[in-house]
Each structure stands twice: as structure tokens, then as C-alpha cells.
Amino acid sequence: MTGWTRHQGLAVGLPFENVDTDQLIPARFMSAPRSEGYGRFLLHDLRHDANGAPIRDFPLNDPGAEGASVLVARRNFGGGSSREAAVYALADAGFRAVIAPSFGDIFAGNAVNNGLLPARVSEADADALLAATPGDLAVDLEACTITAGERVIGFEIDPVWRTKLINGWDDIDLTRAHAQEITDFIAARRAARPWVWPHGVGS
């Protein structure tokens, strides 16, 4: 996974609350191999009518939103089931960030582990950004800001998640970053309490 600090791209608005993972990718598509890409399944049942034809006025079907890499939504984005495929669908469709007032906890963790930023903003700021979409936005991970024209908006993200995104780390990489501290702790523990150390282990 490649880390990043700044992303500038086209933002598209999805002005709905409670967009859950079942809507982000319906379960029937999850048997497809990831190698074929999940982007084409993103929000499939919201984007298409009962006959499978694209709904013309759905935001992501707008020709002006083609190539969008930032999604702006309303609260409780990514709630519902824990399927990581919901993040795959967004990432495979080219999205690098989702901006919303709140996120499903498991979705947000999965997003970070796949290089997708879940940026939390206020309800008012989300509404202002939605009103400006489709349009270009710049996301700065170091400053935790979103710039849309003359407007600069701060966003919130867990500091550990921010570190992982900037460095392109998963949870294993994050642990490896503390390798020396872990080694030092083991050495100190062994020296202070040698009687609890199994014979022949670590010698």
C-alpha cells in the first residue's frame, strides 16, 4: 500500500444518510474475485433501476462526476455489516477519500487499512461541501484540512490512522515500527524476571 500526504481530485456528492455496506456493495456481487475489480459494483442497486439501467439523475452517474476520487456524504456512512468488500468497491472505483460527519467503526478501520481516508467533518461542513460538488477538492493529511475553492475545512481522524495512511502501513507495519521498543522490553523483562522465561527460549 502506498502512503500519501496530499490528494487533489474531483469530488462527487452523495447527499444521503446511513449509506451502509450492503448498499455500497450488494452481497450477491461478493463472489466475484477481487482481481477482476469491485468498482463496477459500487452502489449498484442505488445507481440502477429494476431493469439494470443506470438512473440518470443519480450523482455518481452524472457525466460531470466521471473520474471522481473524493466522495462527500452525510452521517453514518458505512454502517451495517463488516464486509471489507465495501471498501474494495470504493477503492477499485478510484476513490481515495470519503468525507462525512460520521462513519461505521468497522468500515472506517477497513478503509484506513486499504489506503482510503475516512475524514470526519461537521454536519454543516458536509452540507457546504455537498453544495460544491461535483468540483475539485484538495485533501491534506498532514494539516488535516480540505480545501474547496476559497473554503478551508478541518477534518478529524484518529492520529494512529493518520500515521498509517501517510506511511502506507497496515497493522503489521505499525507493529514493526515499534520493533526496537519491543526488543528492549523483552530484554528488560528477561533480565528482571529470568525465572519466568522458559528454558531455551530466546537464548
N, C-alpha and C positions, 0 to 999 in steps of 0.2 A: 504494500500500500504506500503510495506516495504522499508525503506530507505537503501542506500548503499553508501560507500565511495570508494571502490576499487573492480574492477571486472577483472578477468583474464579468458580468454577463447579463443576459436578458432575463427579466423576472416575469412570471405569469402568476396571476391571482386565482385562487380557488376560494371564493368567499363563502365557505360552508364551515359550520362547527361539526365536531365529532366525526371527522372522516377517519374511519377505522381501518385496521389492516385487512379486513375482509373486503372492503371497498377498494383499497389500494391494489390488492391482487386477489381476485376470487379464487377459492380453494381448488376449483377444477383445473386451473392452469398450472398448479404447482407440481404436477407430474412431469412437466417438460424439463429437460436437462438445462441446467444453468448455462452451459456452454452455448446454447442457442440464443441466450439473452431473454430477459424478462421484461424489457422495456415496452414491448408491444402489448403486454397485458395490463399495464398501469391504468388503474381506474376504468377498466374495460366496461363494466356494466353501467357506469355513470356516463361514459363517453359515447355509448352506442344505444340505439333503440332496440326493441324486442326482435327486430329482424336483422340485427347486427350492423345496421348502417350508422355511420357517425352522426351524432347530434350536432347540428351546425353551430348552435349558439353556446355549446359547452366551451368554457375558457381554454382548455388545452387543445381544442380542435380549431381554434382561431388561427388562420394563417399567420397573423402577426405574432403569435406565440411560438412559432416554429424555431427550434434551436434553443429554447429557454433552458437555463441551467439553475435558476433560483425559483422556488415555489413559495408563494406567500399565502397563508391560510389563516383560519380562525382557531379558536381554542380547542383543546383536546384532540390534537392531530395525532393519529397513530395509536389510538386506544384499541381495545379489543384483544384479539388473540396475539400470541407471542411470535407469530411467524416472521422469521428473518427475511423471507421472500418479499415482504412488503418493501423493505429497504433495497433489496436487489432490483425490484421493478423501478424504483426511483433512480438508483444509480445507473442502471442499464439504459434508462431513458435520457441520461445526460445531466441529471440534477446533482449539484454539488452542495446545495444548502436548502433547508426548509425553514421558513420564518413563520412563527406562530406564537400566540400568547402562552400556550402550554402544550405538552406532549405526553403521550403514553410513556410510562417509565421504561418498559422493555423496548419499545420502539426506539426511544432516544438512545439507549445503550447500544442497540444493534446498529443504529445509524453511525455513531461515532466509530465503531469497530469496522465500518466499511467506508470510512472517509467522508461521510455525509454529515454536514453540520446541522444540528437542531438548535436554531437560535431563538431564544425566548425574548419576546418584546411585550410591551403593554397592549391592551386591547385597542387603545386609541392609536398607538403607533402602527399596529397591524392594519387598522382601518385606513390610515393615511397611506400606507404602502400599497394596499389593495387598490385604492383610488388611482394610484400612479402606474398600475400595470395594465397591459404589457409595457415595459420600459426597462432601461438599463439600471442596474444596481451594482454597487461595489461593496464587498464584504471584507472587512479587515479583522482577522483573527487575533492579531497582536493587540490592537486597540479595542477590540470588541465593539466595532461600530459598523453601521450600514449607511452608505451614502447613496441618496437618490436625488439627483439634481442638487439643489441648494440645501436639502434637508439631510442632517446627520443624526442618526438614531443609535442609541446604545442598545446592546443586547446582552443577555445573560447566558452563561454556560458554566457548568462545573469546571473548576480550574484543571482537574486531572483530565477531563475530556478534552479540554482546550490543548493541553500538552500533547495528548495522543494525536490529535488532528494535525497540529503543527509539525510533529515529528514523523507522522505516518506510522504510528505504533499501534499494535494490538495489545491485549492484556499481557501476553508473554513478553513482548518487548518492554513494556512498562516495568515488569518484574526484573528483567535483565538490567535495566538502568540502575538498579539498586544492588547489583552483584557484589560490589566491594563491601557495602554495608552488611549484606547477608554473610559474606565470608568472615568479616570481622566479628559479627555476632556469634557465629559458630565457634570461632577460635576462643572468644571470651567465655562462652558457655562451657566449653570443654575444659578450659583452664580452671574455672571456678568450681565446677562440679564433675570431676573426672569419673566419679563412681556411678553416674547415671548413664555414661556413654557405653554402649555395647562393645564388648571386646572385639578388636579387629576392625571396627567400623571407623572410617575416616583416618586411619593411621597410615 
